[in-house]
Amino acid sequence: METTAVRGRLTWQVATVTSVTPETGSVVTITLDPPDWLGHRAGQHLDVRLTADDGYTAERSYSIASAPGEQVAITVERLEGGEVSPYLTEDLRAGDELELRGPIGGYFVWEPADGGPLILLAGGSGVVPLRAILRHRRRSGSEVPARLLYSARTLPDVIYRGELDQGHDGAQVVYTLTRSHPPGWTGRTGRLGQALLAEAAWAAEANPLAFICGPTSFVETAAAGLVDLGYRPERVKTERFGATGGR
Ligand SMILES: Cc1cc2nc3c(=O)[nH]c(=O)nc-3n(C[C@H](O)[C@H](O)[C@H](O)COP(=O)(O)OP(=O)(O)OC[C@H]3O[C@@H](n4cnc5c(N)ncnc54)[C@H](O)[C@@H]3O)c2cc1C
C-alpha cells in the first residue's frame, strides 16, 4: 500500500506561485505553495513539469533554495535557448500554477548532526542548495564552522549577494570572479584551481565535510582537488547540474 510519505514525494501536484523575485539579470527566485508538502531537507531538489497545449511535456530538476521550515523556493537561471528556464524566469508570475514533485534526494543533504567544518563550493547557480544549507545552519543555531567558496562569472552574476555578504552567522564567503571584475576588486579572480582550494578550504586534518554543486566540469575539478588535499572521498558530496549553471 502506498504510504503518505511516498505519495507526497513522487506524485505530481500543482503548486501556486506566490512570488517571483529577480536575483540577478538572468536569475529569479520563485516561491511556491504546494498543497501537499511534507517538508524538505537542506540540499534536496524538486522536479518541475511543463505541459504544452499539444500535450508535450518537459521536466527539469531545481534545487530547493529555502531552509527546512521555510516556504518552498527555487532559484532558476535563464539559459538562452533552453526549453524550461526561459519560461520560469521570464513568463511565470505570482498567482500562476506550476506542476512539481518532491522533495527528492537523500544524499546531498546536511543536518546539524552531520557536523563539519563545512566547506561549500559553488559554481554559478550551484550556490542554490548551498544557500539552503547555510540558512538551515543559521536557523538551527548550529555553530559548525562554515565556509562558502563561490565561483561566478562577474560580481553582478553573484546570486544572493546581499544575503551572503551579511555573513550568515560567522560563515565565511569567498568569491572568485572568472570573467571580469570591477575596478578596485581585491577579491579572487579566475577559475577555482588547486592553489585557491589549498588556501581557502579547511585543512584536511579537521576532517571537513564538503558539498560541491555546479556545472559538471566545476564539480569534478573541485572534488578531485579536495581529495588531492587529503579530504576523505566519502566526506566530499557532489551535485551536478549538467552543462548548465555557468560560472
Ligand atoms: C539535481 C539538479 C538540480 C538543479 N538545480 C538547479 C537550480 O537550482 N537552478 C538552475 O537554474 N538550474 C538547476 N538545474 C539545472 C536545470 O535542471 C536545467 O537543466 C536548466 O534549468 C536548463 O534547462 P532548460 O530546459 O532551460 O535548458 P535545456 O533545454 O535543457 O538546454 C538546452 C540545451 O543546451 C545545452 N546547454 C545547457 N547549458 C549549456 C551551456 N552552458 N552551454 C552550452 N550548452 C548548454 C543542454 O545540454 C541542452 O542540450 C539542476 C539540475 C539538476 C540535475
The ligand as an SDF file (V2000), in Angstrom:
LIG
                    3D

 53 58  0  0  0  0  0  0  0  0999 V2000
   19.6590   17.9510   -9.2140 C   0  0  0  0  0  0  0  0  0  0  0  0
   19.6490   19.1930  -10.0990 C   0  0  0  0  0  0  0  0  0  0  0  0
   19.3840   20.4180   -9.5260 C   0  0  0  0  0  0  0  0  0  0  0  0
   19.3650   21.5760  -10.3200 C   0  0  0  0  0  0  0  0  0  0  0  0
   19.1320   22.7740   -9.7270 N   0  0  0  0  0  0  0  0  0  0  0  0
   19.1170   23.9050  -10.4640 C   0  0  0  0  0  0  0  0  0  0  0  0
   18.9150   25.1770   -9.8360 C   0  0  0  0  0  0  0  0  0  0  0  0
   18.7790   25.2750   -8.6040 O   0  0  0  0  0  0  0  0  0  0  0  0
   18.8730   26.2700  -10.6300 N   0  0  0  0  0  0  0  0  0  0  0  0
   19.0530   26.1930  -12.0020 C   0  0  0  0  0  0  0  0  0  0  0  0
   18.9880   27.2520  -12.6690 O   0  0  0  0  0  0  0  0  0  0  0  0
   19.2640   25.0010  -12.6100 N   0  0  0  0  0  0  0  0  0  0  0  0
   19.2860   23.8670  -11.8790 C   0  0  0  0  0  0  0  0  0  0  0  0
   19.4730   22.6580  -12.5050 N   0  0  0  0  0  0  0  0  0  0  0  0
   19.5310   22.6150  -13.9860 C   0  0  0  0  0  0  0  0  0  0  0  0
   18.0930   22.5120  -14.5400 C   0  0  0  0  0  0  0  0  0  0  0  0
   17.5620   21.2300  -14.2380 O   0  0  0  0  0  0  0  0  0  0  0  0
   18.0260   22.6750  -16.0660 C   0  0  0  0  0  0  0  0  0  0  0  0
   18.9650   21.8070  -16.6560 O   0  0  0  0  0  0  0  0  0  0  0  0
   18.2830   24.0960  -16.5200 C   0  0  0  0  0  0  0  0  0  0  0  0
   17.3260   24.9820  -15.9840 O   0  0  0  0  0  0  0  0  0  0  0  0
   18.2590   24.2070  -18.0550 C   0  0  0  0  0  0  0  0  0  0  0  0
   17.0330   23.7290  -18.5310 O   0  0  0  0  0  0  0  0  0  0  0  0
   16.4060   24.3060  -19.8850 P   0  0  0  0  0  0  0  0  0  0  0  0
   15.2230   23.4650  -20.2030 O   0  0  0  0  0  0  0  0  0  0  0  0
   16.2240   25.7860  -19.8010 O   0  0  0  0  0  0  0  0  0  0  0  0
   17.5610   24.0780  -20.9500 O   0  0  0  0  0  0  0  0  0  0  0  0
   17.6610   22.8060  -21.9290 P   0  0  0  0  0  0  0  0  0  0  0  0
   16.5820   22.9410  -22.9670 O   0  0  0  0  0  0  0  0  0  0  0  0
   17.7050   21.5570  -21.1400 O   0  0  0  0  0  0  0  0  0  0  0  0
   19.0850   23.0430  -22.5510 O   0  0  0  0  0  0  0  0  0  0  0  0
   19.1960   23.2870  -23.9100 C   0  0  0  0  0  0  0  0  0  0  0  0
   20.4590   22.6830  -24.4620 C   0  0  0  0  0  0  0  0  0  0  0  0
   21.5700   23.4920  -24.1130 O   0  0  0  0  0  0  0  0  0  0  0  0
   22.5920   22.6820  -23.5610 C   0  0  0  0  0  0  0  0  0  0  0  0
   23.2600   23.5010  -22.5950 N   0  0  0  0  0  0  0  0  0  0  0  0
   22.8970   23.6560  -21.3490 C   0  0  0  0  0  0  0  0  0  0  0  0
   23.7150   24.5040  -20.7450 N   0  0  0  0  0  0  0  0  0  0  0  0
   24.6130   24.9050  -21.6400 C   0  0  0  0  0  0  0  0  0  0  0  0
   25.6970   25.8100  -21.6220 C   0  0  0  0  0  0  0  0  0  0  0  0
   26.0200   26.4720  -20.5190 N   0  0  0  0  0  0  0  0  0  0  0  0
   26.4040   25.9750  -22.7620 N   0  0  0  0  0  0  0  0  0  0  0  0
   26.0930   25.3200  -23.8550 C   0  0  0  0  0  0  0  0  0  0  0  0
   25.0540   24.4570  -23.9390 N   0  0  0  0  0  0  0  0  0  0  0  0
   24.3300   24.2680  -22.8360 C   0  0  0  0  0  0  0  0  0  0  0  0
   21.8970   21.4990  -22.9480 C   0  0  0  0  0  0  0  0  0  0  0  0
   22.7880   20.4010  -22.8480 O   0  0  0  0  0  0  0  0  0  0  0  0
   20.7650   21.2880  -23.9240 C   0  0  0  0  0  0  0  0  0  0  0  0
   21.2000   20.4910  -24.9930 O   0  0  0  0  0  0  0  0  0  0  0  0
   19.5590   21.4900  -11.7260 C   0  0  0  0  0  0  0  0  0  0  0  0
   19.8090   20.2380  -12.3030 C   0  0  0  0  0  0  0  0  0  0  0  0
   19.8640   19.1100  -11.5020 C   0  0  0  0  0  0  0  0  0  0  0  0
   20.1370   17.7730  -12.1520 C   0  0  0  0  0  0  0  0  0  0  0  0
  1  2  1  0
  2  3  1  0
  2 52  2  0
  3  4  2  0
  4  5  1  0
  4 50  1  0
  5  6  2  0
  6  7  1  0
  6 13  1  0
  7  8  2  0
  7  9  1  0
  9 10  1  0
 10 11  2  0
 10 12  1  0
 12 13  2  0
 13 14  1  0
 14 15  1  0
 14 50  1  0
 15 16  1  0
 16 17  1  0
 16 18  1  0
 18 19  1  0
 18 20  1  0
 20 21  1  0
 20 22  1  0
 22 23  1  0
 23 24  1  0
 24 25  2  0
 24 26  1  0
 24 27  1  0
 27 28  1  0
 28 29  2  0
 28 30  1  0
 28 31  1  0
 31 32  1  0
 32 33  1  0
 33 34  1  0
 33 48  1  0
 34 35  1  0
 35 36  1  0
 35 46  1  0
 36 37  1  0
 36 45  1  0
 37 38  2  0
 38 39  1  0
 39 40  1  0
 39 45  2  0
 40 41  1  0
 40 42  2  0
 42 43  1  0
 43 44  2  0
 44 45  1  0
 46 47  1  0
 46 48  1  0
 48 49  1  0
 50 51  2  0
 51 52  1  0
 52 53  1  0
M  END
$$$$
